[in-house]
């Protein structure tokens, strides 16, 4: 998994979650337990799509599908890889 993606995801999450400051040590912890609600999740998804200039596939637009930093980073990395393949075609 790309460190730059994890760092940016962590930064965006920390900007959009109140009263929580997550660290890289928490990439496998359930974000809903750490205080992420559905409104924060929507804000984070929008910020991620803008930051990485991607569209997150609909099947991942559920908190249960992207409830850890590592899962979010995997979805972002896959979307970026897919985008790069399309550009190369």
Backbone as CSV, one residue per row, in Angstrom:
resi,resn,N_x,N_y,N_z,CA_x,CA_y,CA_z,C_x,C_y,C_z
1,UNK,0.849,-1.183,0.000,0.000,0.000,0.000,0.893,1.245,0.000
2,UNK,0.482,2.228,-0.714,1.316,3.409,-0.868,1.226,4.324,0.347
3,UNK,2.390,4.672,0.876,2.457,5.524,2.073,1.859,6.899,1.819
4,UNK,2.075,7.449,0.613,1.550,8.780,0.323,0.026,8.786,0.372
5,UNK,-0.601,7.696,-0.069,-2.061,7.588,-0.018,-2.517,7.522,1.434
6,UNK,-1.871,6.703,2.229,-2.238,6.582,3.654,-2.093,7.930,4.355
7,UNK,-0.999,8.628,4.108,-0.777,9.925,4.750,-1.873,10.921,4.395
8,UNK,-2.241,10.965,3.117,-3.269,11.907,2.664,-4.641,11.516,3.215
9,UNK,-4.946,10.218,3.229,-6.209,9.733,3.795,-6.295,10.118,5.275
10,UNK,-5.228,9.899,5.986,-5.182,10.232,7.416,-5.409,11.725,7.628
11,UNK,-4.777,12.533,6.821,-4.930,13.985,6.913,-6.384,14.399,6.660
12,UNK,-7.000,13.842,5.630,-8.393,14.177,5.298,-9.339,13.716,6.401
13,UNK,-9.130,12.527,6.924,-9.975,12.033,8.015,-9.856,12.950,9.231
14,UNK,-8.640,13.310,9.582,-8.441,14.163,10.753,-9.070,15.545,10.568
15,UNK,-9.129,16.033,9.335,-9.761,17.332,9.063,-11.286,17.255,9.133
16,UNK,-11.836,16.062,8.976,-13.290,15.916,8.885,-13.944,15.215,10.075
17,UNK,-13.169,14.768,11.033,-13.730,14.142,12.235,-13.480,15.057,13.429
18,UNK,-14.543,15.334,14.150,-14.420,16.197,15.313,-13.907,15.425,16.526
19,UNK,-13.138,16.119,17.332,-12.656,15.593,18.611,-11.840,14.314,18.484
20,UNK,-11.230,14.106,17.330,-10.421,12.904,17.127,-9.179,13.269,16.339
21,UNK,-8.048,12.761,16.761,-6.802,12.928,16.024,-6.200,11.535,15.854
22,UNK,-6.341,10.987,14.661,-5.858,9.635,14.400,-4.407,9.661,13.956
23,UNK,-3.723,8.552,14.212,-2.326,8.426,13.793,-2.181,7.208,12.881
24,UNK,-1.027,7.100,12.261,-0.758,5.981,11.351,-0.808,4.638,12.075
25,UNK,-0.662,4.638,13.381,-0.733,3.401,14.162,-2.148,2.836,14.211
26,UNK,-3.131,3.633,13.824,-4.531,3.237,13.935,-5.147,2.853,12.588
27,UNK,-4.338,2.468,11.614,-4.880,2.243,10.270,-5.827,1.047,10.185
28,UNK,-5.799,0.160,11.153,-6.692,-1.004,11.132,-7.869,-0.882,12.110
29,UNK,-7.963,0.236,12.813,-9.042,0.406,13.789,-10.328,0.852,13.095
30,UNK,-11.460,0.382,13.609,-12.768,0.702,13.045,-13.091,2.179,13.310
31,UNK,-13.226,2.936,12.217,-13.451,4.374,12.345,-14.804,4.709,12.961
32,UNK,-15.793,3.847,12.783,-17.095,4.132,13.383,-17.020,4.057,14.908
33,UNK,-16.168,3.188,15.417,-15.965,3.104,16.871,-15.185,4.320,17.370
34,UNK,-14.320,4.863,16.496,-13.511,6.017,16.873,-14.251,7.346,16.697
35,UNK,-15.515,7.285,16.247,-16.304,8.506,16.186,-16.768,8.944,14.810
36,UNK,-16.475,8.189,13.762,-16.946,8.589,12.444,-18.426,8.239,12.302
37,UNK,-19.214,9.251,11.967,-20.624,9.001,11.691,-20.866,9.135,10.186
38,UNK,-22.104,8.943,9.763,-22.395,8.941,8.326,-22.155,10.302,7.678
39,UNK,-22.387,11.373,8.405,-22.157,12.716,7.860,-20.663,12.943,7.642
40,UNK,-19.845,12.594,8.628,-18.391,12.723,8.475,-17.901,11.838,7.332
41,UNK,-18.471,10.647,7.212,-18.079,9.729,6.141,-18.323,10.357,4.769
42,UNK,-19.487,10.983,4.593,-19.797,11.634,3.318,-18.801,12.755,3.032
43,UNK,-18.510,13.568,4.030,-17.547,14.647,3.852,-16.168,14.102,3.473
44,UNK,-15.779,13.014,4.106,-14.475,12.397,3.828,-14.436,11.842,2.413
45,UNK,-15.501,11.167,1.984,-15.550,10.616,0.624,-15.425,11.739,-0.411
46,UNK,-16.171,12.811,-0.214,-16.099,13.939,-1.148,-14.687,14.531,-1.173
47,UNK,-14.098,14.708,-0.009,-12.744,15.260,0.066,-11.723,14.338,-0.595
48,UNK,-11.881,13.031,-0.405,-10.973,12.069,-1.037,-11.098,12.114,-2.557
49,UNK,-12.326,12.161,-3.046,-12.531,12.214,-4.499,-11.928,13.482,-5.090
50,UNK,-12.071,14.588,-4.393,-11.486,15.848,-4.870,-9.968,15.816,-4.796
51,UNK,-9.430,15.350,-3.698,-7.974,15.331,-3.502,-7.265,14.448,-4.514
52,UNK,-7.823,13.266,-4.751,-7.169,12.301,-5.636,-7.697,12.351,-7.072
53,UNK,-8.694,13.216,-7.320,-9.302,13.359,-8.644,-9.775,12.008,-9.175
54,UNK,-10.564,11.332,-8.349,-11.102,10.012,-8.695,-12.587,9.984,-8.352
55,UNK,-13.240,8.923,-8.784,-14.605,8.650,-8.343,-14.582,7.296,-7.655
56,UNK,-14.989,7.286,-6.405,-15.022,6.041,-5.648,-16.229,5.237,-6.134
57,UNK,-16.014,3.972,-6.501,-17.123,3.144,-6.999,-18.259,3.038,-5.973
58,UNK,-19.489,3.022,-6.494,-20.672,3.013,-5.633,-20.663,1.893,-4.595
59,UNK,-20.130,0.724,-4.963,-20.170,-0.403,-4.024,-19.327,-0.160,-2.763
60,UNK,-18.469,0.865,-2.793,-17.652,1.175,-1.617,-18.190,2.356,-0.817
61,UNK,-19.303,2.933,-1.255,-19.819,4.125,-0.596,-20.681,3.790,0.618
62,UNK,-20.212,2.842,1.379,-20.844,2.441,2.634,-19.786,2.466,3.726
63,UNK,-20.166,2.948,4.878,-19.216,3.012,5.987,-18.664,1.633,6.328
64,UNK,-19.468,0.594,6.152,-18.999,-0.757,6.454,-17.936,-1.232,5.463
65,UNK,-17.910,-0.675,4.260,-16.920,-1.053,3.236,-15.613,-0.290,3.396
66,UNK,-15.682,0.894,3.996,-14.486,1.723,4.165,-14.425,2.225,5.608
67,UNK,-14.357,1.275,6.529,-14.412,1.638,7.949,-13.046,1.649,8.636
68,UNK,-11.977,1.454,7.865,-10.628,1.601,8.424,-9.798,2.429,7.447
69,UNK,-8.744,3.015,7.946,-7.850,3.798,7.086,-7.253,2.907,6.010
70,UNK,-6.898,1.681,6.357,-6.290,0.793,5.368,-7.274,0.422,4.263
71,UNK,-8.552,0.187,4.611,-9.557,-0.114,3.582,-9.755,1.080,2.653
72,UNK,-9.811,2.276,3.223,-9.964,3.482,2.416,-8.775,3.633,1.472
73,UNK,-7.569,3.435,2.008,-6.363,3.564,1.186,-6.345,2.525,0.060
74,UNK,-6.832,1.323,0.323,-6.902,0.285,-0.720,-7.867,0.691,-1.833
75,UNK,-9.028,1.231,-1.460,-10.009,1.668,-2.457,-9.429,2.811,-3.288
76,UNK,-8.772,3.755,-2.637,-8.160,4.888,-3.340,-7.065,4.393,-4.280
77,UNK,-6.199,3.514,-3.800,-5.112,2.979,-4.629,-5.654,2.236,-5.843
78,UNK,-6.706,1.442,-5.645,-7.311,0.709,-6.764,-7.920,1.673,-7.776
79,UNK,-8.581,2.717,-7.303,-9.174,3.710,-8.203,-8.092,4.447,-8.982
80,UNK,-6.989,4.777,-8.313,-5.871,5.439,-8.990,-5.239,4.522,-10.028
81,UNK,-5.057,3.253,-9.687,-4.499,2.287,-10.629,-5.401,2.118,-11.839
82,UNK,-6.699,2.046,-11.603,-7.671,1.907,-12.680,-7.648,3.141,-13.581
83,UNK,-7.531,4.304,-12.977,-7.460,5.555,-13.719,-6.209,5.578,-14.604
84,UNK,-5.094,5.123,-14.057,-3.840,5.088,-14.824,-3.919,4.106,-15.986
85,UNK,-4.620,2.989,-15.795,-4.797,2.024,-16.884,-5.620,2.627,-18.006
86,UNK,-6.666,3.371,-17.630,-7.529,3.985,-18.643,-6.767,5.033,-19.434
87,UNK,-5.895,5.766,-18.780,-5.093,6.791,-19.456,-4.133,6.122,-20.440
88,UNK,-3.597,4.980,-20.049,-2.634,4.256,-20.875,-3.246,3.587,-22.094
89,UNK,-4.549,3.428,-22.119,-5.199,2.715,-23.229,-5.238,3.555,-24.480
